Amino acid sequence: MNSVLERILETQQVSDGIRNLPLSHPDFPSLPVAVTEAEGALIQRVIADIKPTTSLEIGCAYGVSTLYICETLASLPDAHRRHIVLDPFQSTQWRGIGVKNVRDAGFVDLLDFREQRSELALPRLLNDDVRIQLALVDGWHTFDQGMVEFYYLNRMLDVGGVILFDDADRRSVNRVIRHALTYPAYRVYETDEPALPTRRSPLGRLRRALASVSAAGTIVRPDVLHRDWDLGILGSCIAIQKVDDDARSSGWDHAF
């Protein structure tokens, strides 16, 4: 592990070069703003597996997740690799600490940093024919923001590529993931949850029975039938993989 990331994990603090700050939101001290070690390990496993040439990260803050990503990218066999980071508040709210940490760790050559809002930057990247093999979504966590980001990332992502969603245990992010998994082209790749309940449990059989009742005409709430453990999306960081081209018809629609 690089020394910058190791120091941050050990002290649970970052520095802007003048004073130390805790790994929490400046306006909400009880709210952490960095990925956990388990989430960082998941991100690194995925990168080591798929070996992306171009990756993209939405939300940098203090740069902890960026350090995890760049550390693994730098360890891959020699090739030109590029990590695009979008963070409109890096030099203001986050005091430039994320970019400083990446620079101090020696990964600046990998970094393509853009202090832009994702809803503006992503269409530009798509228009420039940028292709990506990995993305981490960890910016503004409203449902509509996440849906806009997934829309563009899906169009930029190569088949075999992976999108990771942090804070997936928030309802707004969870709903974006559930929607993404209705696409025929996506499947769960891995989560930071070590073990998921079996789908053959009595409760699972009951839900499938309810599904058959629903198909016969009785209305059952969708969240009863499509619980997260059935989809395999328990945990706070979820990786989904694009396994085929997105070939949905123009009239495609699916409940989630």
C-alpha positions as CSV (number, residue, x, y, z in Angstrom):
1,M,0.0,0.0,0.0
2,N,1.3,3.5,-0.9
3,S,2.4,5.6,2.1
4,V,-0.1,8.4,1.6
5,L,-3.1,6.0,1.7
6,E,-1.5,4.0,4.6
7,R,-1.1,7.2,6.6
8,I,-4.7,8.3,6.0
9,L,-6.1,4.9,7.0
10,E,-3.9,4.9,10.1
11,T,-4.7,8.4,11.3
12,Q,-8.2,8.8,9.8
13,Q,-7.1,12.3,8.9
14,V,-6.1,14.2,5.8
15,S,-4.1,17.4,5.4
16,D,-4.4,20.4,3.2
17,G,-0.8,21.2,3.9
18,I,-1.7,23.6,6.7
19,R,-3.8,21.6,9.1
20,N,-5.2,18.1,9.6
21,L,-8.9,17.3,9.0
22,P,-10.9,14.3,9.9
23,L,-12.3,11.9,7.3
24,S,-15.8,13.4,7.6
25,H,-18.0,15.8,5.8
26,P,-17.0,19.4,6.7
27,D,-20.7,20.4,7.4
28,F,-21.8,17.0,8.9
29,P,-19.0,15.6,11.1
30,S,-20.9,12.4,11.7
31,L,-20.9,11.6,8.0
32,P,-17.8,9.9,6.6
33,V,-16.7,11.0,3.1
34,A,-14.2,8.2,2.2
35,V,-14.7,4.6,1.2
36,T,-14.0,2.0,3.9
37,E,-11.1,-0.4,3.7
38,A,-13.6,-3.2,2.7
39,E,-14.9,-1.0,-0.1
40,G,-11.4,-0.1,-1.2
41,A,-10.4,-3.7,-1.3
42,L,-13.5,-4.5,-3.5
43,I,-12.5,-1.6,-5.9
44,Q,-9.0,-3.0,-6.1
45,R,-10.1,-6.6,-6.8
46,V,-12.4,-5.4,-9.6
47,I,-9.6,-3.4,-11.2
48,A,-7.1,-6.2,-10.9
49,D,-9.7,-8.5,-12.6
50,I,-10.8,-6.4,-15.5
51,K,-7.6,-4.3,-16.0
52,P,-9.2,-1.1,-17.4
53,T,-7.3,1.1,-19.7
54,T,-9.6,4.1,-19.0
55,S,-11.5,4.4,-15.7
56,L,-13.8,7.2,-14.5
57,E,-14.7,8.3,-11.0
58,I,-17.5,10.6,-10.0
59,G,-16.8,12.4,-6.7
60,C,-13.2,12.7,-5.4
61,A,-13.5,14.6,-2.0
62,Y,-10.3,13.8,-0.1
63,G,-9.2,11.3,-2.7
64,V,-9.2,8.1,-0.7
65,S,-11.0,6.1,-3.4
66,T,-8.9,7.7,-6.0
67,L,-5.8,6.5,-4.2
68,Y,-7.1,2.9,-4.1
69,I,-7.9,3.1,-7.8
70,C,-4.6,4.6,-8.9
71,E,-2.6,2.3,-6.7
72,T,-4.0,-0.7,-8.5
73,L,-3.8,0.8,-12.0
74,A,-0.1,1.6,-11.4
75,S,0.5,-2.0,-10.5
76,L,-0.9,-3.4,-13.8
77,P,1.4,-4.4,-16.7
78,D,2.8,-1.6,-18.6
79,A,0.2,0.2,-20.7
80,H,-1.1,3.7,-21.1
81,R,-3.8,4.0,-18.5
82,R,-6.0,7.0,-17.7
83,H,-8.2,7.7,-14.7
84,I,-10.8,10.5,-15.3
85,V,-12.1,12.1,-12.1
86,L,-15.1,14.5,-11.9
87,D,-15.5,16.7,-8.9
88,P,-16.9,20.2,-9.1
89,F,-16.1,21.1,-5.5
90,Q,-12.5,19.9,-5.2
91,S,-10.9,23.3,-4.9
92,T,-13.7,24.8,-2.8
93,Q,-15.4,22.4,-0.3
94,W,-12.6,19.8,-0.4
95,R,-9.7,22.4,-0.4
96,G,-7.8,20.5,-3.2
97,I,-6.9,17.7,-0.8
98,G,-8.0,14.9,-3.1
99,V,-5.7,16.0,-6.0
100,K,-2.9,16.8,-3.5
101,N,-3.1,13.3,-2.1
102,V,-2.9,11.8,-5.6
103,R,0.1,14.0,-6.4
104,D,1.8,13.2,-3.2
105,A,1.4,9.5,-3.8
106,G,3.1,9.8,-7.2
107,F,0.0,9.0,-9.3
108,V,-0.6,12.3,-11.0
109,D,0.4,11.0,-14.4
110,L,-2.6,8.7,-14.3
111,L,-5.0,11.5,-13.4
112,D,-7.3,13.3,-15.8
113,F,-9.0,15.6,-13.3
114,R,-12.0,17.8,-14.3
115,E,-13.5,20.2,-11.8
116,Q,-16.9,19.8,-13.6
117,R,-20.4,18.6,-12.7
118,S,-21.0,15.1,-13.9
119,E,-24.3,16.0,-15.7
120,L,-22.2,18.4,-17.9
121,A,-18.9,16.5,-18.2
122,L,-20.3,13.1,-19.0
123,P,-22.2,14.2,-22.2
124,R,-19.0,15.9,-23.4
125,L,-16.9,12.8,-22.8
126,L,-19.5,10.7,-24.7
127,N,-19.5,13.2,-27.5
128,D,-15.7,12.9,-27.7
129,D,-16.1,9.1,-28.1
130,V,-14.4,8.3,-24.8
131,R,-14.7,4.6,-23.9
132,I,-14.3,3.4,-20.4
133,Q,-14.0,-0.1,-18.8
134,L,-14.6,0.9,-15.2
135,A,-16.5,3.6,-13.3
136,L,-17.0,4.5,-9.6
137,V,-20.2,6.5,-8.8
138,D,-19.8,8.4,-5.6
139,G,-21.0,11.9,-6.1
140,W,-24.3,13.5,-5.3
141,H,-26.6,10.7,-4.2
142,T,-30.1,11.7,-5.2
143,F,-32.0,9.2,-7.4
144,D,-32.3,11.6,-10.4
145,Q,-28.6,12.4,-10.3
146,G,-27.6,8.8,-10.1
147,M,-30.0,7.9,-13.0
148,V,-28.4,10.6,-15.2
149,E,-24.9,9.4,-14.4
150,F,-25.8,5.8,-15.1
151,Y,-27.4,6.7,-18.4
152,Y,-24.2,8.2,-19.7
153,L,-21.9,5.7,-18.1
154,N,-23.9,2.8,-19.7
155,R,-23.4,4.4,-23.2
156,M,-19.6,4.9,-22.6
157,L,-19.0,1.5,-20.9
158,D,-17.4,-1.4,-23.0
159,V,-18.9,-4.8,-22.7
160,G,-17.1,-6.6,-19.9
161,G,-16.7,-3.3,-18.0
162,V,-17.9,-2.7,-14.5
163,I,-19.7,0.2,-12.7
164,L,-19.3,0.4,-8.9
165,F,-21.8,2.3,-6.8
166,D,-20.7,3.5,-3.4
167,D,-23.2,4.1,-0.6
168,A,-25.4,1.5,-2.2
169,D,-27.2,1.1,1.1
170,R,-28.9,4.5,0.7
171,R,-32.3,4.1,-0.8
172,S,-31.7,6.6,-3.6
173,V,-28.6,4.8,-4.8
174,N,-30.2,1.4,-4.2
175,R,-33.0,2.3,-6.6
176,V,-30.6,3.3,-9.3
177,I,-28.8,-0.1,-9.0
178,R,-32.1,-2.0,-9.1
179,H,-33.1,-0.1,-12.2
180,A,-29.7,-0.8,-13.9
181,L,-30.1,-4.5,-13.1
182,T,-33.4,-4.7,-15.1
183,Y,-31.3,-4.0,-18.2
184,P,-30.7,-7.4,-19.9
185,A,-27.0,-6.3,-20.4
186,Y,-26.1,-6.1,-16.7
187,R,-25.5,-8.5,-13.8
188,V,-24.1,-8.2,-10.3
189,Y,-20.3,-8.7,-10.4
190,E,-19.4,-8.5,-6.7
191,T,-20.3,-6.6,-3.5
192,D,-18.5,-5.7,-0.3
193,E,-21.0,-8.0,1.6
194,P,-19.1,-11.2,2.4
195,A,-22.1,-13.5,2.3
196,L,-25.6,-13.2,0.8
197,P,-28.6,-15.2,2.1
198,T,-29.5,-18.2,-0.1
199,R,-32.3,-17.8,-2.5
200,R,-33.6,-21.3,-1.4
201,S,-34.6,-20.1,2.0
202,P,-38.2,-20.5,3.1
203,L,-38.6,-16.7,2.8
204,G,-37.3,-16.9,-0.7
205,R,-39.8,-19.6,-1.6
206,L,-42.6,-17.5,-0.2
207,R,-41.6,-14.6,-2.3
208,R,-41.6,-16.7,-5.4
209,A,-45.0,-18.0,-4.5
210,L,-46.2,-14.4,-4.1
211,A,-44.8,-13.7,-7.5
212,S,-46.9,-16.4,-9.1
213,V,-50.0,-15.0,-7.3
214,S,-49.1,-11.6,-8.7
215,A,-48.9,-13.0,-12.2
216,A,-52.4,-14.4,-11.8
217,G,-53.7,-11.0,-11.2
218,T,-53.3,-10.1,-7.6
219,I,-51.3,-6.9,-6.9
220,V,-48.3,-7.4,-4.6
221,R,-45.9,-4.6,-3.8
222,P,-42.7,-4.9,-6.0
223,D,-40.4,-4.5,-3.1
224,V,-41.8,-7.7,-1.6
225,L,-41.0,-9.6,-4.7
226,H,-37.7,-8.1,-5.6
227,R,-35.9,-7.7,-2.4
228,D,-32.2,-6.9,-2.5
229,W,-31.0,-10.3,-1.3
230,D,-32.7,-11.9,-4.3
231,L,-30.9,-9.5,-6.6
232,G,-27.6,-10.0,-4.8
233,I,-27.1,-6.3,-4.0
234,L,-26.6,-6.3,-0.2
235,G,-23.8,-4.2,1.0
236,S,-22.6,-0.6,0.8
237,C,-20.6,-0.9,-2.4
238,I,-22.0,-2.8,-5.4
239,A,-20.2,-3.7,-8.7
240,I,-22.3,-4.5,-11.7
241,Q,-20.9,-5.7,-15.0
242,K,-22.0,-5.1,-18.5
243,V,-22.1,-8.5,-20.1
244,D,-23.6,-7.7,-23.5
245,D,-24.4,-4.7,-25.7
246,D,-27.3,-2.6,-24.6
247,A,-29.8,-3.7,-27.3
248,R,-33.1,-2.6,-25.7
249,S,-35.8,-1.6,-28.1
250,S,-37.1,2.0,-28.2
251,G,-40.2,0.9,-26.3
252,W,-38.4,-1.0,-23.6
253,D,-39.6,-0.6,-20.0
254,H,-39.3,-2.7,-16.9
255,A,-40.6,-2.3,-13.3
256,F,-37.9,-2.1,-10.6
